Amino acid sequence: MKYRTWVLAVFALPLSLRAQQSAEAYAFTGSSRGETNWMNIRLIDLATGKVTGSVYHSEKDKKLIFDATSQRPFTGLPAKTQPVNGVQKEEGLVAACAFDRVNKRLYYTPMQVNQLRYVDLSGNIPRFFHITSQELNPGSDLGNVANQVTRMVMDGKGNGYALTNDAMHLIRFRVGEGTEIRDLGMVDDHPENAEVSIHNPCLSFGGDMVADKNGNLYLVTANHAIFFINVQAMQAKYLGMISGLPTGFTTNGVVADDEGNMVVGSANTTKGYYKVNLNTLVAERTGAGTDVFNASDLANGNLLFEKKAMEKRKPFVYELVRNDKIAIYPNPITDASFRLSFDEQPSGNYEVQVFDWNGRLVLQQPLRVLGKFQVEKLTLQKEPAKGVYLVKVTGKESKTVMATKLMVQ
């Protein structure tokens, strides 16, 4: 029996990283720099501040609107805003958005329309979906700024969160085969907050949220305050104030860059984006000194501290063992089944193990080899994820007699 051994080290990646990380972010902006009609969506480079793509321009592009439940084109009139100074408008400005990197959706809600919406970015043309089956914040008076949602984020686990200005409503949403919008209730102040409250309208309204790798939320208010929100405990701990920002710079958009650091942007000024050191809370401008689009909100799929967590992961080592007497076919596969053929392999008890890209065991099956030539059919889970798998055959005393890569397409 001839076989060779070599090692391939592969870092274990969580399923939440199926979409590529990026130093870019989606931004709700005006039609041009300095304007405040927050209905245009651009893709911007966080490092340089340059626009890298236009998703939607309210004055130039046709908006394709669909009902999220039926998936059909929207036939009724769009949801109207609450009357403001006696004037009824068709649309409201947007100050809250969140990007779902797995499904390539940009969730958002207009400030004066009580409705969760999303832009489907998976195709060549963006499509806008209105969730008409449930209100985002049922029964609220959106003419009262305290009830408006200006902070929104995805946590990397498929959960979206929206927070009202007064933090009396932390709303969790999931949109898949069915839509679930649930009001988790009021976010309490941590006992150590003393006189600083997440409910203070002068300090704590506005801003945006970003999630960390553990599913916790960080709220940055428009007036530079940072709160750590433990979703399980429904408590917000005050961390301090950001320093180093220019005069007039309100912190309205917050994302993580591709290093897992916090980056903030402003709705009031075009004087750049700023990276915030979470140990010192000192902000430093990113990129060159060019003006950027002032934005009411920023969103991308990155999580705080994500890269540092990945760097600490130990690699799952694929030990590949070639054996001319054992063959696997077909390879690659497009369904869940493959075959192993044994040609003059010594009779005895064997075991087949299949590991996924993360080093997790997805199949373990004993085999009894009896003859000079034998073929065994093996079936993985019903719909295995696409990617690289390791098929390992062990024999007497659990010794590996063959290990090879299996591709699922």
N, C-alpha and C positions, 0 to 999 in steps of 0.2 A: 504493500500500500504506500502510495506516494502522496505526500501533502506538504504544503508550504504554509508558513505562518507570517503574517505581517499585521501591523497595527495602524488603525485609522482613528484618530481622536476627534470626536465631534462634541461641541458644547451643547449641553441640554438647553433647549429653548422652550419657554412656556408657550402655550397655545395662543395667548394674547398677543404674541409677537408675529402672528402670521402676516400682518401688514407691515410694510417697510417703515421704519422710523424715519423722521425727517427733521431738518432744521427749518422747515417751512410751517406756516400757519394760515388758516383761513381767517379773513378779517371782514367784518361788516363796516363799510366805509361810506363816505359821501361820494358824489359824482367826481369830485376833484379834491385835491388837498385843501384842507381847511373847511370844507363844507360838512354839514351835519345832517344831511338826509340819509340816515343809516339804513339803506335798502340795497346797496350794491355789495357784491361779494367778490373779493379778490384773494388770490393766493400770494403771500409775501414771504420773502426770505428773512428770517429773524436775524441773521448775522449781518446782512448788508442793508436791509430795509427796502430792497428793491422789489417791485411787483414782478412775480414770475408767471402769473396767469390770471385771467379774468373768468370767473364762474358765471356771474350775472351782472348786467348793467341795466338799471331800472329804466333808463331813458333810451336804450338802444335795442335790448333783447326782448323777444317775446317770452312770456312766462308760461310754461306748460304746466297746468295745475291738474292734479288728480285727487280723487278721494282715496284716503289711505285704506279704508275698509274694503271697498269694492275694486280698487285699483283701476277704476274707470276715470276718464276725463271728467273734471268737475263741471257739472251742468248748472248748478245754482250760483248765486252771487257769493263771493268770498265773505267770510265773517266780518262784520263791521266792528269798528272801534266803539268804545264808550264815547258819548258826546263830550267834547271839550269846548268850553265857552259857547255852547249851543250849536257847535258845528259837528256834523257827523262825517267822518272820513271812512273811506273804504279800507285803507291799510294803516298799520301803525309802524312806527320806527322800531328797529330791532336793537336790543342791547344785551341779548343773552343767546349764546349758541354753544354747541358741543359737537365734537366730531367722533363718530363711531368708525374706528379704523378697520374693523372686521367687515362690516357691511357697507362701508364707504358711504355713509350718510352724514349729512350736516344737519343736526337738529337745531331748531330755533323757535322762538315765540316773539311776536310783536308785543311791545310794551302795553298796548291797549286793545289787544285781541286775546281773549282767554282761550287760547288754542295752541296745542303742540303741533309743530310742523317739521318737515324735514325735506332736504334736497337730496335726491338720489344721484350720486356722482359716479355710479358704476358704469354708465354708458358714455357715449360720445357727447350727448346733449343732456344737460341737467334737467331733472324733472322734479317739480315741487308737489309734495303730498301734504294734504290737510287732514288731520285726525279729527273727524267730526263726531265720533261716537262718544267721546268724553271730553269734558273741559279740563284744562290743566290745573286750574285752581277754582274748583266749583263754587259758584255763588259769590265770588268776590267782586267788589267794586273797584274796577281798574282805574276809575277816575281818581282814586286815592293812591298816591305814589307809594305808600307803604305796602300795598298789595301787589304791586307790579313785580314781575320776575325779571331781574337784570343779571342774575348769576346762574350759570349752567355748566355742567361738565359730565363726561363719561368716565367711569372708574376703571376701565380696562377689563372688567368682568361681565360686561353686557348691561350694566346698570347705568342709567342716566339720572342725574340729580338736578333739580331746579330749586332755587331758594328765593323767597320773596325778600323785598328790601328790609322789612322789619324782622326777618328771620322767624316769623311765627308759623311759617309753613315750609318745611323741607319736603319736597315732592320727588318721589322716585318713579321712574318710568322704564318700561321695557316694551319694545315693539318688535314682534316676531310674527308667529302664526296668529297670535292674538295680541291685543294691546292692553297693558296694565299700567294705569296711572294711579299712584297711591300717595296720599298725603300722610307723611310720617309724623306730622305735628310740629310743635315748637322746638327750636333748638335752645336749650338752656345755657346759661353762662356757667363756666367752670367756677368752683368756689374760690380759686386763686385770682380771679379776674378783678376782685375788689370793686373799684368805681368804674371800671371800663366794661361796657356792655355791648354785646353783639346787636342789641335792640336800639341802641342810641342813634337817632336819625342824623345827628350832626357828624358822627364819626363813622358809623357802620353801614350806611346805605350805599347802594351802587357797587361797582367793582365787578369782580369775577371770581370763579373758583377753578382750582386745578387739583387733580387727584394724585396720590402717591402710589407706589407699587403695592402697598398693603390695603388699598381701598379706602384710606382716610382722605379727607378733603381739607384743602387749605383755601380759606377765603381771604382775598385781598380787597378791601373796601376802596371806594373811590378816593377817600382821604388818607390812603397809605397804611391803614391798620391791617395787621395780619392775624387771623384767627385759625387755630387748628381745630377741625371739627371731627370728633369721633362719632361716626354714624351709629355705631352700636349703642353707645351711651347717650346719643343725642345731646352732646355737650360741646361747647366751643370754648377753647382756651386761648386767651389773648397772648400773643407772642411778642408784640411790640410794633413799632412804627418803622417804615422804610425811610432811610435817610439817603441823601445824595441825589435826589431827583430835582430837576430844575423847577423854578417858580411857575406855578400854573399847570403843572403836570398832574392831572388826575389819573389815578390808576384804574382804568376801565376794562382792560383785557389782560388775562393772565394765561400763560401756557408754560409747558416745559420744553426746553430745547433738546437736541439729540444727545446731549451729555447728561440729561436729567436735571438741569438747573432751571430755576424759575426766571421767566422773562415777562416783563410788563410793558403794556402800551397804553397810550392816552387818547381820549376822545377830544381833548381840548387843545392839544399842541401837536405839531409835526416834528418836534425836536428829538426824534429817534425812539428806539426801543431800548430797554434797560434790563440787564441781567442782575438779579438780586441774590446776594450771598445769604443763605438762610441761617448761617451761624452768626453773622454780624448784622444782618438786615441792611447792609450797605449796597446801594445800586450803582452799577457802572454801565455806561452807554456801550452798546454793541456796534460794531462796524464803523464805517467812516462817518464824517460829519454831514452827510446829505440829509435833506428833509425826507420824511416818510409820510405815508397816509395816516392821518389820525383816524382811529378806529373805535367804535363803540364796544366791540368785543373781539376777542381772538379765540381760536380753537384749533387744536390738532390732537393726534392720538397718543402723544407721548405722556409718560408718567414721571413724576418726581422721583429721583434716586434710582431710576430704572437701570441705567447703564452701570452704576456702581454695584448694584445687586447682581447683574449679569457677570461682571468681572470676578465676583467672588465664587461663582459657581464652578465646581470641579467638572472636568470633561467626562462624559460617558465614553469609555474606550471600546471601540469595535475591534475585537481581535479576529481578523479574517484568516481562516484556515482552508486552504485548497485541498480538495480530495478528488482525484480523477475517477474514483469509483462511485461517487454520489453526484448526481446532477439535479438541477432545479430548472423547471420550465413550466409555463412560459415565463420569461423575464425580460421586460416588464410585464405586469398584469394590469388589466383594466377593470377587473371585478375583485371578488374576495377570495378566489381560489387559485391554488397552484399545486404542482406535483413534484414529488421527489422520487427519483429512480435510484435503486441500489443495484449495482452490477458487481457480483462476486464479493460483496461486502460480507464479512464474517457473520454467521448467524448469531442471534442473541437479542437482548432487549436494548432498545434505544429510546431516546427522548428528543423531541423537536421543540425548540423554543423560538419564538419570534418576538423581537423587541422593536419598538418604534423609535423615532428620531430622538425622543426624550429619554431613552433608556428604560422605558416602561415595558413590562412583559405583557404582550397582548394575546399570546397563544402558547399553551403548554400541552403537549400531547405525547403519550407513550406510544412506541411502535415495537412490533416484534418482526424482525427480519428472519425469514425462513429459508429462502432459496437463493439460487445463483443470480436471478434477476427478479426484481420486485418493484412495483410502482405504488406509491401511496398518495392519495389526494388529501390536501389539507385546506381548511377554509378559515379565513380570518373573520373578524367581526363583520356584521352585515354590510356596512359601508365604510371601509377603512379610509382614513384620510390620505390624500396624495402625499407622496414623499418617499424617503429612503427607510427601509426596514432591514434588520439583521435576522437572518435565518440561521439557527445554530443547532447542530445535531451532536448529541453526546452519547457515548456508549458506556462501556464497562468502567466502573469507578468514576463516573461522571466526567470522563475525559472527552474533550471536544475533538470530534473526528472530522467535522466540516463546519465552516461558518462562512456565509457569503451574504452579499447585499441583495435585497429584493426591491425593485422599484414598483411603486403603485402609481399609475397614471390616471 
